[in-house]
C-alpha cells in the first residue's frame, strides 16, 4: 500500500515506463515519507481506440475523486 495504477497509450519503451515508475516512487517517498518497499506501480497500455472506455468508466465516473482532471472531453 499504496498502489499506483497508470493507463496510457502504447508506444513508450520499457525503459521509459520504468523511469515513470521510478519517478513516481521517488515523489511518494519524498512527499509522504514512505520507503520504497510498500509502493507498487502498474502501467497498462490502452489503445487509442479504447480510450473512451477508460475516460467514461474510470475517469469521469469518478470525477469527484480526481485531484487532476483531464484538459479534454470525449
PDB file as gemmi writes it, atoms N, CA and C in Angstrom:
CRYST1    1.000    1.000    1.000  90.00  90.00  90.00 P 1                      
ATOM      1  N   UNK A   1       0.848  -1.157   0.000  1.00  0.00           N  
ATOM      2  CA  UNK A   1       0.000   0.000   0.000  1.00  0.00           C  
ATOM      3  C   UNK A   1       0.895   1.221   0.000  1.00  0.00           C  
ATOM      4  N   UNK A   2       0.765   2.197  -0.795  1.00  0.00           N  
ATOM      5  CA  UNK A   2      -0.245   2.338  -1.835  1.00  0.00           C  
ATOM      6  C   UNK A   2       0.183   1.701  -3.161  1.00  0.00           C  
ATOM      7  N   UNK A   3      -0.830   1.484  -4.001  1.00  0.00           N  
ATOM      8  CA  UNK A   3      -0.605   1.008  -5.362  1.00  0.00           C  
ATOM      9  C   UNK A   3      -1.015   2.123  -6.307  1.00  0.00           C  
ATOM     10  N   UNK A   4      -0.162   2.438  -7.257  1.00  0.00           N  
ATOM     11  CA  UNK A   4      -0.432   3.472  -8.254  1.00  0.00           C  
ATOM     12  C   UNK A   4      -0.628   2.786  -9.590  1.00  0.00           C  
ATOM     13  N   UNK A   5      -1.764   3.052 -10.206  1.00  0.00           N  
ATOM     14  CA  UNK A   5      -2.107   2.425 -11.484  1.00  0.00           C  
ATOM     15  C   UNK A   5      -2.166   3.496 -12.563  1.00  0.00           C  
ATOM     16  N   UNK A   6      -1.422   3.278 -13.638  1.00  0.00           N  
ATOM     17  CA  UNK A   6      -1.357   4.233 -14.743  1.00  0.00           C  
ATOM     18  C   UNK A   6      -1.884   3.560 -15.997  1.00  0.00           C  
ATOM     19  N   UNK A   7      -2.748   4.271 -16.705  1.00  0.00           N  
ATOM     20  CA  UNK A   7      -3.215   3.819 -18.019  1.00  0.00           C  
ATOM     21  C   UNK A   7      -2.778   4.876 -19.018  1.00  0.00           C  
ATOM     22  N   UNK A   8      -2.220   4.423 -20.117  1.00  0.00           N  
ATOM     23  CA  UNK A   8      -1.709   5.359 -21.117  1.00  0.00           C  
ATOM     24  C   UNK A   8      -1.674   4.694 -22.486  1.00  0.00           C  
ATOM     25  N   UNK A   9      -1.541   5.527 -23.508  1.00  0.00           N  
ATOM     26  CA  UNK A   9      -1.430   4.991 -24.861  1.00  0.00           C  
ATOM     27  C   UNK A   9      -0.153   4.163 -24.989  1.00  0.00           C  
ATOM     28  N   UNK A  10      -0.168   3.162 -25.856  1.00  0.00           N  
ATOM     29  CA  UNK A  10       1.042   2.380 -26.125  1.00  0.00           C  
ATOM     30  C   UNK A  10       2.108   3.235 -26.813  1.00  0.00           C  
ATOM     31  N   UNK A  11       3.331   2.748 -26.754  1.00  0.00           N  
ATOM     32  CA  UNK A  11       4.382   3.397 -27.525  1.00  0.00           C  
ATOM     33  C   UNK A  11       5.624   3.744 -26.733  1.00  0.00           C  
ATOM     34  N   UNK A  12       5.526   3.761 -25.413  1.00  0.00           N  
ATOM     35  CA  UNK A  12       6.714   4.045 -24.608  1.00  0.00           C  
ATOM     36  C   UNK A  12       7.537   2.770 -24.456  1.00  0.00           C  
ATOM     37  N   UNK A  13       8.830   2.935 -24.384  1.00  0.00           N  
ATOM     38  CA  UNK A  13       9.712   1.781 -24.208  1.00  0.00           C  
ATOM     39  C   UNK A  13       9.629   1.286 -22.764  1.00  0.00           C  
ATOM     40  N   UNK A  14      10.142   0.088 -22.530  1.00  0.00           N  
ATOM     41  CA  UNK A  14      10.197  -0.440 -21.165  1.00  0.00           C  
ATOM     42  C   UNK A  14      11.056   0.466 -20.280  1.00  0.00           C  
ATOM     43  N   UNK A  15      12.118   1.021 -20.845  1.00  0.00           N  
ATOM     44  CA  UNK A  15      12.981   1.925 -20.087  1.00  0.00           C  
ATOM     45  C   UNK A  15      12.227   3.189 -19.692  1.00  0.00           C  
ATOM     46  N   UNK A  16      11.424   3.739 -20.606  1.00  0.00           N  
ATOM     47  CA  UNK A  16      10.638   4.936 -20.292  1.00  0.00           C  
ATOM     48  C   UNK A  16       9.587   4.639 -19.224  1.00  0.00           C  
ATOM     49  N   UNK A  17       8.941   3.480 -19.333  1.00  0.00           N  
ATOM     50  CA  UNK A  17       7.939   3.111 -18.326  1.00  0.00           C  
ATOM     51  C   UNK A  17       8.590   2.897 -16.963  1.00  0.00           C  
ATOM     52  N   UNK A  18       9.768   2.303 -16.938  1.00  0.00           N  
ATOM     53  CA  UNK A  18      10.476   2.122 -15.669  1.00  0.00           C  
ATOM     54  C   UNK A  18      10.852   3.465 -15.069  1.00  0.00           C  
ATOM     55  N   UNK A  19      11.266   4.409 -15.911  1.00  0.00           N  
ATOM     56  CA  UNK A  19      11.614   5.746 -15.432  1.00  0.00           C  
ATOM     57  C   UNK A  19      10.394   6.446 -14.834  1.00  0.00           C  
ATOM     58  N   UNK A  20       9.233   6.306 -15.483  1.00  0.00           N  
ATOM     59  CA  UNK A  20       7.987   6.865 -14.943  1.00  0.00           C  
ATOM     60  C   UNK A  20       7.727   6.286 -13.554  1.00  0.00           C  
ATOM     61  N   UNK A  21       7.796   4.975 -13.442  1.00  0.00           N  
ATOM     62  CA  UNK A  21       7.545   4.316 -12.156  1.00  0.00           C  
ATOM     63  C   UNK A  21       8.554   4.776 -11.104  1.00  0.00           C  
ATOM     64  N   UNK A  22       9.823   4.858 -11.471  1.00  0.00           N  
ATOM     65  CA  UNK A  22      10.858   5.275 -10.526  1.00  0.00           C  
ATOM     66  C   UNK A  22      10.606   6.691 -10.019  1.00  0.00           C  
ATOM     67  N   UNK A  23      10.230   7.588 -10.919  1.00  0.00           N  
ATOM     68  CA  UNK A  23       9.985   8.978 -10.520  1.00  0.00           C  
ATOM     69  C   UNK A  23       8.773   9.080  -9.600  1.00  0.00           C  
ATOM     70  N   UNK A  24       7.725   8.323  -9.897  1.00  0.00           N  
ATOM     71  CA  UNK A  24       6.542   8.335  -9.037  1.00  0.00           C  
ATOM     72  C   UNK A  24       6.887   7.810  -7.647  1.00  0.00           C  
ATOM     73  N   UNK A  25       7.610   6.711  -7.592  1.00  0.00           N  
ATOM     74  CA  UNK A  25       8.011   6.150  -6.296  1.00  0.00           C  
ATOM     75  C   UNK A  25       8.859   7.162  -5.526  1.00  0.00           C  
ATOM     76  N   UNK A  26       9.807   7.793  -6.193  1.00  0.00           N  
ATOM     77  CA  UNK A  26      10.647   8.791  -5.523  1.00  0.00           C  
ATOM     78  C   UNK A  26       9.823   9.951  -4.990  1.00  0.00           C  
ATOM     79  N   UNK A  27       8.842  10.419  -5.773  1.00  0.00           N  
ATOM     80  CA  UNK A  27       7.982  11.514  -5.316  1.00  0.00           C  
ATOM     81  C   UNK A  27       7.158  11.101  -4.101  1.00  0.00           C  
ATOM     82  N   UNK A  28       6.593   9.896  -4.121  1.00  0.00           N  
ATOM     83  CA  UNK A  28       5.839   9.406  -2.965  1.00  0.00           C  
ATOM     84  C   UNK A  28       6.737   9.336  -1.735  1.00  0.00           C  
ATOM     85  N   UNK A  29       7.933   8.830  -1.914  1.00  0.00           N  
ATOM     86  CA  UNK A  29       8.860   8.714  -0.792  1.00  0.00           C  
ATOM     87  C   UNK A  29       9.175  10.093  -0.218  1.00  0.00           C  
ATOM     88  N   UNK A  30       9.431  11.053  -1.094  1.00  0.00           N  
ATOM     89  CA  UNK A  30       9.783  12.402  -0.656  1.00  0.00           C  
ATOM     90  C   UNK A  30       8.596  13.116  -0.011  1.00  0.00           C  
ATOM     91  N   UNK A  31       7.438  13.063  -0.653  1.00  0.00           N  
ATOM     92  CA  UNK A  31       6.281  13.825  -0.180  1.00  0.00           C  
ATOM     93  C   UNK A  31       5.590  13.203   1.025  1.00  0.00           C  
ATOM     94  N   UNK A  32       5.547  11.875   1.079  1.00  0.00           N  
ATOM     95  CA  UNK A  32       4.760  11.210   2.114  1.00  0.00           C  
ATOM     96  C   UNK A  32       5.601  10.483   3.157  1.00  0.00           C  
ATOM     97  N   UNK A  33       6.898  10.461   2.941  1.00  0.00           N  
ATOM     98  CA  UNK A  33       7.768   9.828   3.914  1.00  0.00           C  
ATOM     99  C   UNK A  33       7.753   8.309   3.879  1.00  0.00           C  
ATOM    100  N   UNK A  34       7.270   7.730   2.787  1.00  0.00           N  
ATOM    101  CA  UNK A  34       7.269   6.272   2.647  1.00  0.00           C  
ATOM    102  C   UNK A  34       8.641   5.778   2.197  1.00  0.00           C  
ATOM    103  N   UNK A  35       8.946   4.541   2.539  1.00  0.00           N  
ATOM    104  CA  UNK A  35      10.058   3.852   1.913  1.00  0.00           C  
ATOM    105  C   UNK A  35       9.557   3.260   0.600  1.00  0.00           C  
ATOM    106  N   UNK A  36      10.450   2.707  -0.184  1.00  0.00           N  
ATOM    107  CA  UNK A  36      10.063   2.154  -1.487  1.00  0.00           C  
ATOM    108  C   UNK A  36       9.303   0.836  -1.369  1.00  0.00           C  
ATOM    109  N   UNK A  37       9.572   0.063  -0.322  1.00  0.00           N  
ATOM    110  CA  UNK A  37       9.009  -1.287  -0.231  1.00  0.00           C  
ATOM    111  C   UNK A  37       7.484  -1.372  -0.276  1.00  0.00           C  
ATOM    112  N   UNK A  38       6.731  -0.505   0.398  1.00  0.00           N  
ATOM    113  CA  UNK A  38       5.277  -0.671   0.365  1.00  0.00           C  
ATOM    114  C   UNK A  38       4.629  -0.183  -0.936  1.00  0.00           C  
ATOM    115  N   UNK A  39       5.375   0.494  -1.785  1.00  0.00           N  
ATOM    116  CA  UNK A  39       4.812   1.074  -3.006  1.00  0.00           C  
ATOM    117  C   UNK A  39       4.864   0.090  -4.164  1.00  0.00           C  
ATOM    118  N   UNK A  40       3.814   0.130  -4.982  1.00  0.00           N  
ATOM    119  CA  UNK A  40       3.813  -0.628  -6.238  1.00  0.00           C  
ATOM    120  C   UNK A  40       3.217   0.252  -7.323  1.00  0.00           C  
ATOM    121  N   UNK A  41       3.675   0.047  -8.548  1.00  0.00           N  
ATOM    122  CA  UNK A  41       3.232   0.840  -9.695  1.00  0.00           C  
ATOM    123  C   UNK A  41       2.963  -0.109 -10.849  1.00  0.00           C  
ATOM    124  N   UNK A  42       1.789   0.035 -11.459  1.00  0.00           N  
ATOM    125  CA  UNK A  42       1.497  -0.724 -12.680  1.00  0.00           C  
ATOM    126  C   UNK A  42       1.234   0.259 -13.810  1.00  0.00           C  
ATOM    127  N   UNK A  43       1.616  -0.152 -15.016  1.00  0.00           N  
ATOM    128  CA  UNK A  43       1.362   0.651 -16.211  1.00  0.00           C  
ATOM    129  C   UNK A  43       0.664  -0.248 -17.212  1.00  0.00           C  
ATOM    130  N   UNK A  44      -0.526   0.172 -17.593  1.00  0.00           N  
ATOM    131  CA  UNK A  44      -1.322  -0.582 -18.567  1.00  0.00           C  
ATOM    132  C   UNK A  44      -1.460   0.253 -19.832  1.00  0.00           C  
ATOM    133  N   UNK A  45      -1.086  -0.334 -20.952  1.00  0.00           N  
ATOM    134  CA  UNK A  45      -1.227   0.354 -22.231  1.00  0.00           C  
ATOM    135  C   UNK A  45      -2.631   0.116 -22.772  1.00  0.00           C  
ATOM    136  N   UNK A  46      -3.279   1.216 -23.146  1.00  0.00           N  
ATOM    137  CA  UNK A  46      -4.640   1.156 -23.676  1.00  0.00           C  
ATOM    138  C   UNK A  46      -4.617   1.781 -25.066  1.00  0.00           C  
ATOM    139  N   UNK A  47      -5.022   1.033 -26.093  1.00  0.00           N  
ATOM    140  CA  UNK A  47      -5.044   1.600 -27.438  1.00  0.00           C  
ATOM    141  C   UNK A  47      -5.949   2.832 -27.516  1.00  0.00           C  
ATOM    142  N   UNK A  48      -5.570   3.764 -28.371  1.00  0.00           N  
ATOM    143  CA  UNK A  48      -6.341   4.997 -28.555  1.00  0.00           C  
ATOM    144  C   UNK A  48      -7.804   4.700 -28.860  1.00  0.00           C  
ATOM    145  N   UNK A  49      -8.045   3.635 -29.614  1.00  0.00           N  
ATOM    146  CA  UNK A  49      -9.418   3.283 -29.989  1.00  0.00           C  
ATOM    147  C   UNK A  49     -10.255   2.832 -28.796  1.00  0.00           C  
ATOM    148  N   UNK A  50      -9.607   2.481 -27.686  1.00  0.00           N  
ATOM    149  CA  UNK A  50     -10.325   2.029 -26.490  1.00  0.00           C  
ATOM    150  C   UNK A  50     -10.298   3.053 -25.358  1.00  0.00           C  
ATOM    151  N   UNK A  51      -9.693   4.220 -25.607  1.00  0.00           N  
ATOM    152  CA  UNK A  51      -9.536   5.197 -24.532  1.00  0.00           C  
ATOM    153  C   UNK A  51     -10.871   5.741 -24.029  1.00  0.00           C  
ATOM    154  N   UNK A  52     -11.872   5.843 -24.884  1.00  0.00           N  
ATOM    155  CA  UNK A  52     -13.174   6.361 -24.442  1.00  0.00           C  
ATOM    156  C   UNK A  52     -13.724   5.522 -23.299  1.00  0.00           C  
ATOM    157  N   UNK A  53     -13.482   4.212 -23.317  1.00  0.00           N  
ATOM    158  CA  UNK A  53     -13.923   3.357 -22.209  1.00  0.00           C  
ATOM    159  C   UNK A  53     -13.240   3.759 -20.902  1.00  0.00           C  
ATOM    160  N   UNK A  54     -11.952   4.025 -20.954  1.00  0.00           N  
ATOM    161  CA  UNK A  54     -11.224   4.477 -19.765  1.00  0.00           C  
ATOM    162  C   UNK A  54     -11.778   5.824 -19.314  1.00  0.00           C  
ATOM    163  N   UNK A  55     -11.959   6.727 -20.267  1.00  0.00           N  
ATOM    164  CA  UNK A  55     -12.451   8.072 -19.963  1.00  0.00           C  
ATOM    165  C   UNK A  55     -13.814   8.015 -19.276  1.00  0.00           C  
ATOM    166  N   UNK A  56     -14.723   7.248 -19.859  1.00  0.00           N  
ATOM    167  CA  UNK A  56     -16.081   7.171 -19.305  1.00  0.00           C  
ATOM    168  C   UNK A  56     -16.131   6.411 -17.986  1.00  0.00           C  
ATOM    169  N   UNK A  57     -15.504   5.237 -17.940  1.00  0.00           N  
ATOM    170  CA  UNK A  57     -15.675   4.326 -16.809  1.00  0.00           C  
ATOM    171  C   UNK A  57     -14.703   4.541 -15.653  1.00  0.00           C  
ATOM    172  N   UNK A  58     -13.545   5.106 -15.936  1.00  0.00           N  
ATOM    173  CA  UNK A  58     -12.554   5.222 -14.868  1.00  0.00           C  
ATOM    174  C   UNK A  58     -12.176   6.658 -14.532  1.00  0.00           C  
ATOM    175  N   UNK A  59     -12.457   7.566 -15.446  1.00  0.00           N  
ATOM    176  CA  UNK A  59     -12.114   8.964 -15.180  1.00  0.00           C  
ATOM    177  C   UNK A  59     -13.373   9.741 -14.804  1.00  0.00           C  
ATOM    178  N   UNK A  60     -14.294   9.882 -15.740  1.00  0.00           N  
ATOM    179  CA  UNK A  60     -15.451  10.731 -15.489  1.00  0.00           C  
ATOM    180  C   UNK A  60     -16.449  10.121 -14.509  1.00  0.00           C  
ATOM    181  N   UNK A  61     -16.510   8.807 -14.415  1.00  0.00           N  
ATOM    182  CA  UNK A  61     -17.429   8.204 -13.447  1.00  0.00           C  
ATOM    183  C   UNK A  61     -16.922   8.387 -12.009  1.00  0.00           C  
ATOM    184  N   UNK A  62     -15.664   8.783 -11.869  1.00  0.00           N  
ATOM    185  CA  UNK A  62     -15.071   9.026 -10.547  1.00  0.00           C  
ATOM    186  C   UNK A  62     -14.574  10.465 -10.441  1.00  0.00           C  
ATOM    187  N   UNK A  63     -15.257  11.356 -11.132  1.00  0.00           N  
ATOM    188  CA  UNK A  63     -14.814  12.746 -11.210  1.00  0.00           C  
ATOM    189  C   UNK A  63     -14.639  13.379  -9.827  1.00  0.00           C  
ATOM    190  N   UNK A  64     -15.476  12.985  -8.879  1.00  0.00           N  
ATOM    191  CA  UNK A  64     -15.388  13.551  -7.531  1.00  0.00           C  
ATOM    192  C   UNK A  64     -14.118  13.129  -6.788  1.00  0.00           C  
ATOM    193  N   UNK A  65     -13.411  12.146  -7.308  1.00  0.00           N  
ATOM    194  CA  UNK A  65     -12.176  11.671  -6.676  1.00  0.00           C  
ATOM    195  C   UNK A  65     -10.920  12.161  -7.404  1.00  0.00           C  
ATOM    196  N   UNK A  66     -11.104  12.871  -8.518  1.00  0.00           N  
ATOM    197  CA  UNK A  66      -9.962  13.338  -9.304  1.00  0.00           C  
ATOM    198  C   UNK A  66      -9.308  14.545  -8.636  1.00  0.00           C  
ATOM    199  N   UNK A  67      -8.012  14.495  -8.465  1.00  0.00           N  
ATOM    200  CA  UNK A  67      -7.261  15.640  -7.971  1.00  0.00           C  
ATOM    201  C   UNK A  67      -6.648  16.423  -9.117  1.00  0.00           C  
ATOM    202  N   UNK A  68      -6.585  15.816 -10.271  1.00  0.00           N  
ATOM    203  CA  UNK A  68      -6.162  16.490 -11.501  1.00  0.00           C  
ATOM    204  C   UNK A  68      -7.083  15.978 -12.591  1.00  0.00           C  
ATOM    205  N   UNK A  69      -7.957  16.869 -13.085  1.00  0.00           N  
ATOM    206  CA  UNK A  69      -8.919  16.478 -14.122  1.00  0.00           C  
ATOM    207  C   UNK A  69      -8.279  16.625 -15.500  1.00  0.00           C  
ATOM    208  N   UNK A  70      -8.746  15.815 -16.459  1.00  0.00           N  
ATOM    209  CA  UNK A  70      -8.194  15.933 -17.811  1.00  0.00           C  
ATOM    210  C   UNK A  70      -8.579  17.270 -18.439  1.00  0.00           C  
ATOM    211  N   UNK A  71      -7.728  17.757 -19.300  1.00  0.00           N  
ATOM    212  CA  UNK A  71      -7.985  19.007 -20.003  1.00  0.00           C  
ATOM    213  C   UNK A  71      -8.630  18.771 -21.356  1.00  0.00           C  
ATOM    214  N   UNK A  72      -9.372  17.693 -21.480  1.00  0.00           N  
ATOM    215  CA  UNK A  72     -10.051  17.345 -22.724  1.00  0.00           C  
ATOM    216  C   UNK A  72     -11.378  16.684 -22.386  1.00  0.00           C  
ATOM    217  N   UNK A  73     -12.249  16.619 -23.382  1.00  0.00           N  
ATOM    218  CA  UNK A  73     -13.530  15.913 -23.242  1.00  0.00           C  
ATOM    219  C   UNK A  73     -13.689  14.968 -24.411  1.00  0.00           C  
ATOM    220  N   UNK A  74     -14.336  13.841 -24.151  1.00  0.00           N  
ATOM    221  CA  UNK A  74     -14.627  12.874 -25.218  1.00  0.00           C  
ATOM    222  C   UNK A  74     -16.125  12.697 -25.327  1.00  0.00           C  
TER     223      UNK A  74                                                      
END                                                                             
